[in-house]
Amino acid sequence: MAERMVSASMRVLVVDDEPNIRDLLGAALRASGFSVTSAANGVEALASAAANPVDIVVLDVMLPDMDGYTVARRLRGAGNDVPVLFLTARDAVKDRIEGLTAGGDDYVTKPFSLEEVVLRLHAIMRRTVVPQNAEVTLRFADLELNADAHSVTRGGEGLWLSATEFNLLRYLMTNAGKVVSKRQIVDQVWDSADGRGDRVVETFISQLRRKVDAHGPALIHTVRGVGYSLRLPGENS
């Protein structure tokens, strides 16, 4: 996938069954210069995403035909790695974690401010932009990440990662052999102002482990009380 750039022409798909929310979000995003399409349910959202590729999806969790988590999983199952920002009235940690494990990149809880949604969209897109001085290809053991192609392989086998998982792995590979703390991960993978906590970091590390370490010896290690390290089994942290 080509590198995503943060720009005023970013294409956004807004999915919500409440017309007033769709209208308010659409107006706010268009006023910020974004190109906006909308859908009222999961079926419409999947059809729209397939017919008209977008840069990011704003996806309500509570939809009349299927929940937003199912929509996100179906997008991922179809090979669509578009970033997803969930809108949810569920404020419990377990609900937020469920959204992230379904393939979401971030969430906003209802009621929300329009400004917060716009800021979250920019934050997600910034996380997918590769710095100009960054190495295009990173390698560690049999793990390879190509920033230009937005691709990851282990032992020659392709791995599918969401935009946030990809950025997290890139940060770990850039610091291979070092121990990075949860706070460092939040600062580098998320905007520090996002206020993301330990549970979010733990969830993404867990997801990344399931994908990366399923194809060979474990490379992502927990250093208790300190953080995480990408290293070969048996290596001292």
C-alpha positions, 0 to 999 in steps of 0.5 A: 500500500502506498504511503498515506499522507495527511492532507486536506483531500483525505477521503473519509467514509462516515458510517452511522445510522443516525442522520443527524450525526452523519450530517454533523460529521459530514459538515464538519469534515467538509468544512475542514477540507475533507472529501466525505461519503456516508453510509447508514448501515454495515451493508452500505458501508462494505459496499461503499468501501469496496466501490470507492476506496477511502483513506479512513473510516469513521465507524459507529459501533451500534448499527441496525444490521451488524455492529461496527466490529463485524464491519471492521472484521469483514473489511479486514477479511476482504484485505482492506487495511483502511484505518478505522476510527470507532464511534462508541457509546460503550465506555467500558475498557473491555468494549474499547479493547474489543474495537481495537482487536476487531481491527480498529485503530482508535476510538472516540466515545459518545458524546463527542466533540466534532473537533475531537473526531477531526483531531483523531483522524489526523492523529491516525493518519500521522501514525501511518506517514513514514518520516523522510529520513526513515529506512524504507526496509527494516530487517530483523532475523527473518522478519522484514518490513517495507515502509513504501509497500506497507508490507511485512513478511516473516520467513517469506510469508506475508503478514497482514497488519493494521496501520497502527500495528504496522507503526508499532512493529516499525518502532520496535524494529527501529529499536531492535535489541533495546527495551522500550517502555509503554510510555515511549510506545504511546509517545511514538506510536500514538500522540502523547496527547491522546491519553492512551493507557497501558491496556491499549499498548498491551492489546496491540502488543498481544495482537502483534505477537499473535501475528508475528510470533505465529511464524517462528520463534518468539521475537517480541518479549516482555521485560517485566516492569520495564517494557518490551523488546524485539530480540532473538530468544535467549538474548539478554535484554 
